[in-house]
Amino acid sequence: MATVPAELISRAQAWLAEDPDPETRDELAKLIEAEDLDELAGRFAGTLQFGTAGLRGELGAGPMRMNRAVVIRAAAGLAAYLKDSGQDGGLVVIGYDARYKSADFARDTAAVMVGAGLRAAVLPRPLPTPVLAFAIRHLGAVAGVEVTASHNPPRDNGYKVYLGDGSQIVPPADAGIAERIAAVRSLADVPRPEAGWETLDEAVLTAYLERTDAVLTPGSARDIGVVYTPMHGVGRDTLVAAFARAGFPAPAVVAEQAEPDPDFPTVAFPNPEEPGAMDLAFATARSLAPGSVDIVIANDPDADRCAVAVPAPGTPEGWRMLRGDEVGALLAAHLVRKGATGTFATTIVSSQLMSRIAAGASLPYAETLTGFKWLARTDGLRYAYEEALGYCVDPEGVRDKDGITAALLITELAAELKRDGRGLADLLDELAVEFGLHATDQLSVRVEDLSLIADAMRRLRAQPPTAPAGLAVTRADDLNEGSADLPPTDGLRYYLAGAPADGIEAARVVVRPSGTEPKLKCYLEVVVPVADAAALPDARTRAAATLAAIKRDLSAAAGV
């Protein structure tokens, strides 16, 4: 046992010797001097793994944290992969958000690319992730890198990689890049010139904004009142500019969250889905003249997601946050009405309502694994969404989720409905009557110990639920096994029989570990037929009770 601390200290000292960042060098030196073996053991327990989400983790010194040394190795692995793929001399575009170290990681990436014989161009300033995704295709790049941790806690940062088609990497590219990262023996072996890359000017943002015009119908309604929050992220200037180009009134921006701030001081988690995250936006809406605000919109910090809230008279907040599935269905219905053609796609954890909307319009429909890295590769894609507030409404412009263009399109829909004396909630009611009420909920368990998630998945595989909420499981899919339509993934899917006597047509449950956060996520859906608008309140009551019972029984089965 005596050799373990010595070996650990030796590895830490070796890492310290080549760490290029004075801040993390100082941090690590203090840990070594204090012989903080627990902390050192956590930081040197392995290497932050590069996968289809790229890299994401807590900032700090050591191979299990996000830092300049880890990023330089990742960039070197990506450069080697591109060169081995015949892309030597190609252009790599690099974007970044306003989190701590993001600009440093972007510059390091540019230096590594130039040192490897590739060309590099860095976006002019912190900008939304969709601008980077657009720039890859617009500039004919062979790859792109976005430095962001999206909606993760303030202490995190990340490294998202795209290839030349503008889509995020999927297997086997991730494994190929990871293999080359592992082959980097020393940072001294990675050339990093101090110049030689290009810093793009505002023309790339102008081109993106010009492209946003394509999502709207000329002459459509524009009279709409919007409260908007960028949630301390980088979306404000781009969204406000896009609204101005479109001819919408300027949104009222939530003052406390308007400026980029890597500390995200007003929210526990900078994610519109998290409890309390929208409180300031709702307060801003209540502070304005009654009837002047029609919808509330939020972006997450890198503005690739879009949240929407509608008036909810009689509730304490006065507003109701729409679920991602509701916004996804609203946008699908809007695009159908506008005459869109092509494939409508969503993921296996999203509501099945869009499949009925697409079928009703005789449009192709597809389901993929979670994440836009899969959705963006759908053949003939016209529109895609995932329930986690991600929407792709212009795949030819941005082959990824885009919170700016999604905000434009939902605002156009709200303005057209307002002109007709209706609102987004009214359209949701109409969809429920036409296609059945598709009520969704989520059981999401955040853990400190990741083994608890693995234990829950093992428990469910060993003793699967047979009748959550009294609804018999008619089909159980272990998604680890893959299928003709889906590659293998760690997940479980249960289809539940209906209960006609209780007004339940069918139900479905999907369980999976989160790909970006330490969470076990269970996605629940209940379908209730609705005869007419008068039947909706009862249908919602039945659906809510059934969802609550499924959630209770599933939690017990999973042991969480």
C-alpha positions in Angstrom: 0.0 0.0 0.0 2.9 2.4 0.7 3.8 2.5 -3.0 0.3 3.7 -4.1 0.7 7.3 -2.8 4.3 7.5 -4.1 3.1 6.4 -7.6 0.2 8.8 -7.4 2.4 11.7 -6.4 4.8 10.8 -9.2 2.0 10.9 -11.9 0.8 14.2 -10.5 4.3 15.6 -10.7 4.7 14.4 -14.2 1.4 16.1 -15.2 2.5 19.3 -13.4 5.8 19.4 -15.3 4.0 19.8 -18.7 0.8 21.7 -17.7 0.8 24.9 -19.8 -1.7 26.8 -17.6 -0.3 28.8 -14.6 -3.7 28.5 -12.8 -4.0 24.7 -13.0 -0.2 24.3 -12.3 -0.7 26.3 -9.1 -3.8 24.3 -8.2 -2.0 21.0 -8.7 1.1 22.1 -6.9 -0.9 22.9 -3.8 -2.6 19.5 -3.8 0.8 17.8 -4.1 2.3 19.9 -1.4 -0.7 19.2 0.9 -0.5 15.5 0.0 -4.3 15.6 -0.6 -4.4 12.0 -1.7 -8.2 11.7 -2.0 -8.4 14.7 -4.3 -5.4 13.6 -6.3 -6.8 10.1 -6.6 -10.0 11.4 -8.1 -8.2 13.6 -10.6 -5.8 10.8 -11.7 -8.2 7.9 -11.6 -8.1 7.7 -15.4 -8.6 10.1 -18.3 -11.6 12.1 -19.2 -13.1 10.0 -22.0 -13.7 11.3 -25.5 -17.0 10.1 -27.0 -19.9 11.1 -29.2 -20.5 14.1 -26.9 -16.8 15.0 -27.2 -15.5 15.9 -23.8 -17.4 17.4 -20.9 -16.3 17.7 -17.3 -15.4 19.9 -14.3 -12.7 22.4 -14.7 -9.5 21.8 -12.8 -6.0 20.2 -13.0 -5.4 16.6 -13.9 -6.5 14.1 -16.6 -10.0 13.7 -15.2 -10.8 17.4 -15.4 -11.3 19.9 -18.2 -8.1 22.0 -18.6 -5.7 23.2 -21.3 -3.5 20.0 -21.2 -6.6 17.8 -21.8 -7.8 20.1 -24.6 -4.4 20.2 -26.3 -4.3 16.4 -26.3 -7.9 16.3 -27.7 -7.1 18.8 -30.4 -4.0 16.8 -31.4 -6.0 13.6 -31.6 -8.6 15.4 -33.8 -5.9 16.8 -36.0 -4.3 13.4 -36.4 -7.7 11.8 -37.3 -8.4 14.5 -39.9 -5.0 14.1 -41.5 -5.3 10.3 -41.5 -8.7 10.8 -43.2 -7.1 12.7 -46.1 -8.0 16.1 -44.8 -4.5 17.5 -44.5 -4.6 21.3 -45.1 -8.3 21.5 -44.5 -10.0 24.2 -42.5 -11.2 23.7 -38.9 -13.6 26.3 -37.5 -13.6 26.9 -33.8 -16.3 28.5 -31.7 -16.6 29.1 -28.0 -19.0 30.3 -25.3 -18.5 32.6 -22.3 -17.6 30.0 -19.7 -14.4 30.0 -17.8 -11.4 28.9 -20.0 -13.5 28.7 -23.2 -11.5 31.3 -25.0 -8.2 29.7 -23.9 -9.4 26.3 -25.1 -10.4 27.8 -28.4 -7.0 29.4 -29.0 -5.2 26.2 -27.9 -7.2 24.2 -30.5 -6.4 26.7 -33.2 -2.7 26.5 -32.4 -2.7 22.7 -32.5 -4.5 22.6 -35.8 -2.0 25.0 -37.4 0.9 23.2 -35.9 -0.4 20.0 -37.5 -0.6 21.4 -41.0 -4.3 22.2 -41.0 -5.9 25.7 -41.3 -7.9 27.1 -38.4 -10.4 29.9 -38.0 -11.8 31.1 -34.7 -15.2 32.8 -34.4 -14.8 36.5 -33.6 -16.2 36.3 -30.0 -18.3 34.1 -27.8 -21.3 33.2 -30.0 -24.2 30.6 -30.0 -23.3 27.0 -30.8 -25.6 27.1 -33.9 -23.4 29.8 -35.4 -20.4 27.4 -35.3 -22.5 24.6 -36.8 -23.6 27.0 -39.6 -20.0 28.2 -40.2 -18.7 24.7 -40.8 -20.9 24.2 -43.9 -20.8 27.9 -44.9 -17.0 28.0 -45.0 -16.5 24.5 -46.4 -14.6 23.3 -43.3 -13.5 19.7 -42.8 -14.4 19.9 -39.1 -15.5 22.2 -36.3 -15.1 22.5 -32.6 -17.4 24.2 -30.1 -16.0 24.9 -26.6 -19.1 24.8 -24.4 -20.7 22.8 -21.6 -24.1 24.0 -22.8 -26.5 24.0 -19.7 -24.2 22.2 -17.3 -23.2 23.8 -13.9 -20.8 26.7 -13.8 -17.8 24.5 -12.8 -18.0 22.6 -16.1 -16.8 23.0 -19.6 -16.8 20.9 -22.7 -15.5 20.2 -26.2 -18.0 19.3 -28.9 -16.7 18.1 -32.3 -18.3 18.3 -35.7 -17.2 16.9 -39.0 -17.4 18.6 -42.4 -21.1 17.8 -43.0 -21.9 20.1 -40.0 -23.1 17.2 -37.8 -21.7 16.1 -34.5 -19.5 13.1 -34.6 -20.9 9.6 -34.2 -19.2 6.2 -34.1 -16.7 5.2 -35.5 -15.3 8.7 -35.7 -15.4 9.2 -31.9 -13.4 6.0 -31.3 -10.9 7.0 -34.1 -10.3 10.4 -32.5 -10.1 8.8 -29.0 -7.5 6.3 -30.2 -5.3 9.2 -31.6 -5.8 11.2 -28.4 -4.5 8.2 -26.4 -1.4 8.1 -28.7 -0.3 11.6 -27.6 2.6 10.8 -25.3 3.7 14.2 -24.3 2.5 17.8 -24.8 6.1 18.5 -26.0 5.3 16.4 -29.0 2.4 18.7 -30.0 3.5 21.7 -32.0 1.6 24.9 -30.9 2.7 28.0 -32.8 1.7 31.3 -31.3 0.1 32.6 -34.6 -1.0 31.4 -38.0 -4.7 31.0 -37.5 -7.5 33.3 -38.6 -9.9 35.2 -36.4 -13.1 35.5 -38.4 -14.9 38.9 -38.6 -18.5 39.6 -38.2 -19.3 38.4 -41.8 -19.8 34.9 -40.6 -22.5 36.1 -38.1 -24.1 38.2 -40.7 -24.3 35.2 -43.0 -25.9 33.2 -40.2 -28.4 35.9 -39.6 -29.2 36.1 -43.3 -29.9 32.4 -43.2 -32.3 32.8 -40.3 -34.6 34.7 -42.7 -35.3 31.4 -44.4 -37.3 29.9 -41.6 -40.1 32.5 -41.7 -42.8 33.1 -44.3 -42.7 36.6 -45.8 -45.7 38.6 -44.9 -46.7 36.4 -41.9 -47.9 38.0 -38.7 -45.3 40.0 -36.6 -47.4 41.6 -33.8 -46.3 39.7 -30.7 -45.0 40.6 -27.2 -42.0 38.5 -26.0 -40.0 38.3 -22.8 -36.6 36.7 -23.4 -33.8 35.5 -21.3 -30.4 34.2 -22.5 -29.8 32.8 -19.0 -26.4 34.5 -18.6 -25.3 32.9 -21.9 -24.3 34.1 -25.3 -27.6 34.2 -27.1 -28.9 37.7 -26.5 -27.2 39.7 -29.2 -27.8 37.1 -31.9 -31.5 36.6 -31.0 -32.2 40.3 -30.7 -30.6 40.8 -34.1 -32.6 38.0 -35.7 -35.8 39.4 -34.3 -35.0 42.8 -35.7 -34.3 41.4 -39.1 -37.5 39.5 -39.1 -39.6 42.6 -38.2 -40.7 41.3 -34.7 -40.9 43.9 -31.9 -37.8 43.9 -29.8 -38.2 41.3 -27.0 -38.0 42.5 -23.4 -34.8 41.0 -22.1 -34.6 39.8 -18.5 -32.1 42.4 -17.1 -30.6 40.2 -14.4 -29.7 37.5 -16.9 -28.9 39.6 -19.9 -25.1 39.6 -19.8 -22.8 36.6 -20.3 -21.6 35.5 -16.8 -19.8 32.2 -16.3 -20.9 32.1 -12.6 -24.6 32.0 -13.6 -25.4 33.8 -10.4 -29.2 33.8 -10.5 -29.8 30.1 -11.2 -28.9 26.8 -9.5 -28.4 25.2 -12.9 -28.4 27.3 -16.1 -31.0 25.0 -17.8 -34.5 26.3 -18.5 -35.9 22.9 -17.6 -34.6 23.1 -14.0 -37.0 24.2 -11.2 -36.7 27.9 -10.6 -34.6 28.7 -13.7 -37.4 30.6 -15.4 -38.5 32.5 -12.3 -36.9 35.8 -13.3 -38.3 35.6 -16.8 -41.8 35.1 -15.3 -41.3 38.0 -12.9 -40.2 40.2 -15.8 -43.4 39.3 -17.7 -45.6 40.0 -14.7 -43.9 43.4 -14.3 -44.9 44.6 -17.7 -48.3 46.0 -18.7 -51.1 43.4 -18.5 -51.7 41.8 -21.8 -48.5 43.1 -23.4 -46.6 39.8 -23.2 -47.8 36.9 -25.2 -45.0 34.3 -24.7 -41.8 33.9 -22.7 -38.7 32.5 -24.5 -35.4 31.3 -23.0 -32.2 30.0 -24.5 -29.8 27.9 -22.6 -26.3 29.4 -22.2 -24.9 28.4 -25.7 -28.3 29.1 -27.3 -28.8 25.8 -29.0 -31.9 25.0 -27.0 -35.1 27.0 -26.8 -37.7 27.0 -24.0 -41.2 28.5 -24.3 -43.8 29.5 -21.7 -47.4 30.6 -22.2 -49.8 32.5 -20.0 -51.4 30.5 -17.2 -54.0 32.6 -15.5 -54.8 31.6 -12.0 -51.4 30.0 -11.3 -48.9 31.6 -8.8 -46.4 32.4 -11.6 -49.0 33.3 -14.1 -47.1 31.4 -16.7 -46.7 27.7 -17.7 -43.5 26.3 -19.2 -44.2 24.1 -22.2 -42.6 20.7 -22.3 -40.2 20.1 -25.1 -42.6 17.6 -26.6 -45.3 20.3 -26.7 -43.1 22.8 -28.5 -41.9 20.0 -30.8 -45.5 19.2 -31.8 -46.4 22.9 -32.2 -43.5 23.5 -34.5 -44.4 20.3 -36.5 -48.0 21.4 -36.9 -46.9 24.9 -38.0 -44.5 23.5 -40.6 -47.2 21.1 -41.9 -49.5 24.1 -42.3 -46.8 26.0 -44.1 -46.5 23.1 -46.6 -43.2 21.7 -45.5 -42.0 18.5 -47.2 -39.4 16.0 -46.2 -38.8 13.7 -43.2 -40.0 14.7 -39.7 -37.8 13.1 -37.0 -37.5 12.8 -33.3 -35.9 10.5 -30.8 -37.0 7.3 -29.1 -37.6 9.2 -25.8 -39.7 11.9 -27.3 -43.5 11.9 -27.5 -45.1 9.8 -30.2 -47.5 12.6 -31.1 -45.3 13.8 -34.0 -45.6 10.4 -35.6 -49.4 11.0 -35.8 -48.9 14.6 -37.1 -46.6 13.4 -39.8 -48.9 10.5 -40.7 -51.8 12.9 -40.9 -49.9 15.0 -43.5 -48.6 11.9 -45.3 -45.0 12.9 -44.5 -42.1 10.5 -43.8 -41.3 10.0 -40.1 -38.2 8.7 -38.3 -37.0 8.0 -34.8 -33.3 7.9 -33.7 -31.3 7.5 -30.6 -31.2 10.6 -28.4 -29.1 13.5 -29.5 -28.8 15.6 -32.7 -25.7 13.7 -33.7 -28.2 11.0 -34.7 -31.2 13.2 -35.7 -29.1 15.3 -38.1 -28.2 12.3 -40.1 -31.8 11.4 -41.0 -32.3 10.9 -44.7 -34.3 13.7 -46.3 -34.6 15.6 -43.0 -36.9 18.6 -42.9 -37.5 19.0 -39.2 -36.2 17.4 -36.1 -36.7 17.9 -32.4 -35.9 16.2 -29.1 -37.8 16.6 -25.9 -34.8 18.3 -24.1 -35.8 21.6 -25.8 -33.7 21.0 -29.0 -35.2 21.9 -32.4 -33.8 21.8 -35.9 -36.1 23.9 -38.1 -33.6 24.6 -41.0 -31.4 21.5 -41.5 -29.8 22.9 -44.7 -28.5 25.9 -42.7 -27.7 24.3 -39.3 -27.6 20.6 -39.1 -28.0 20.6 -35.3 -30.4 22.0 -32.8 -30.7 25.8 -33.0 -32.3 27.9 -30.3 -32.3 31.0 -32.3 -34.2 29.8 -35.4 -36.5 27.8 -33.2 -37.3 31.0 -31.3 -38.1 32.8 -34.5 -40.4 30.0 -35.8 -42.4 29.6 -32.5 -42.7 33.4 -32.3 -44.1 33.5 -35.9 -46.6 30.8 -34.9 -47.7 32.6 -31.8 -48.1 35.8 -33.8 -50.3 34.1 -36.4 -52.4 32.6 -33.7 -52.7 35.9 -31.9 -53.9 37.5 -35.1 -56.7 34.9 -35.1 -57.6 35.4 -31.5 -55.9 32.2 -30.3 -52.7 31.1 -28.5 -50.3 28.3 -28.4 -52.3 26.6 -25.7 -55.3 26.6 -28.0 -53.4 24.9 -30.7 -52.2 22.2 -28.3 -55.8 21.6 -27.3 -56.8 21.2 -31.0 -53.9 18.7 -31.6 -55.1 16.7 -28.5 -58.6 16.5 -29.9 -57.3 15.5 -33.4 -54.6 13.0 -32.4 -55.3 12.1 -28.8 -53.8 13.7 -25.7 -50.1 12.7 -25.5 -49.2 13.5 -21.9 -45.6 13.2 -20.9 -43.6 13.4 -17.7 -40.1 12.5 -16.6 -38.5 10.8 -13.6 -35.0 12.3 -13.4 -32.6 11.2 -10.6 -29.4 13.2 -10.2 -26.6 11.2 -8.4 -23.2 11.8 -7.0 -22.2 8.2 -7.3 -22.5 7.0 -10.9 -22.6 3.4 -9.8 -26.1 4.0 -8.6 -27.2 4.5 -12.2 -25.6 1.2 -13.3 -27.2 -0.6 -10.3 -30.6 0.7 -11.3 -30.2 -0.4 -14.9 -29.0 -3.9 -13.7 -32.0 -4.1 -11.4 -34.5 -3.3 -14.1 -32.9 -5.8 -16.5 -32.9 -8.5 -13.8 -36.5 -7.8 -12.6 -38.3 -5.8 -15.2 -41.6 -4.1 -14.3 -44.6 -6.1 -15.4 -47.5 -3.7 -14.9 -46.7 -0.1 -13.9 -49.8 1.7 -12.8 -51.7 -1.5 -13.5 -51.0 -1.3 -17.2 -49.5 -4.6 -18.5 -46.2 -4.4 -20.3 -46.9 -5.8 -23.8 -43.4 -5.4 -25.1 -40.0 -4.8 -23.5 -36.9 -3.7 -25.6 -33.4 -3.9 -24.2 -31.8 -1.2 -26.4 -28.4 -2.6 -25.6 -29.1 -5.3 -28.2 -29.6 -2.8 -31.1 -32.0 -3.4 -34.0 -32.3 -2.9 -37.7 -33.3 0.8 -37.0 -31.2 1.6 -34.0 -27.5 1.0 -33.0 -27.0 -0.4 -29.5 -27.4 2.0 -26.6 -27.7 1.6 -22.8 -31.5 1.9 -22.5 -34.8 0.0 -21.8 -38.1 0.6 -23.5 -41.5 -0.7 -22.3 -44.8 -0.5 -24.2 -47.8 -0.7 -21.9 -51.3 -1.8 -22.7 -54.2 0.6 -22.5 -57.0 0.5 -20.0 -60.1 1.4 -22.0 -62.3 1.4 -18.9 -60.1 4.1 -17.5 -59.9 6.0 -20.8 -56.2 5.1 -21.4 -55.3 4.2 -24.9 -51.7 3.2 -24.4 -48.5 4.2 -22.5 -44.7 3.9 -22.9 -41.7 4.2 -20.7 -38.0 4.6 -21.8 -35.2 4.5 -19.2 -31.6 5.5 -19.9 -28.6 7.1 -18.3 -28.0 10.7 -19.3 -25.2 11.2 -21.8 -24.1 14.6 -20.5 -25.1 14.7 -16.8 -24.9 12.3 -13.8 -28.6 11.4 -14.0 -30.9 8.4 -14.6 -33.7 9.6 -16.8 -37.0 7.9 -17.3 -39.4 9.2 -20.0 -43.1 8.5 -19.5 -46.0 8.9 -22.0 -49.7 8.2 -21.7 -52.1 8.6 -24.6 -55.8 9.4 -23.8 -58.4 9.7 -26.6 -60.3 13.0 -26.6 -63.7 13.3 -28.1 -63.9 17.1 -28.1 -62.6 20.1 -26.3 -65.1 19.7 -23.4 -63.5 16.3 -22.6 -59.9 17.7 -22.3 -60.0 18.5 -18.5 -61.1 15.0 -17.6 -58.5 13.5 -20.1 -55.7 15.6 -18.5 -56.8 14.5 -15.0 -56.7 10.8 -16.0 -53.4 11.2 -17.8 -51.8 13.0 -14.8 -53.0 10.3 -12.4 -51.7 7.5 -14.6 -48.3 9.2 -15.1 -47.9 9.7 -11.3 -48.7 6.0 -10.8 -46.2 4.9 -13.4 -43.5 7.2 -12.0 -44.1 5.7 -8.5 -44.0 2.1 -9.6 -41.0 2.6 -11.9 -39.1 4.4 -9.1 -39.7 1.4 -6.9 -38.7 -1.1 -9.6 -35.4 0.8 -10.3 -34.7 1.4 -6.6 -34.2 5.1 -7.0 
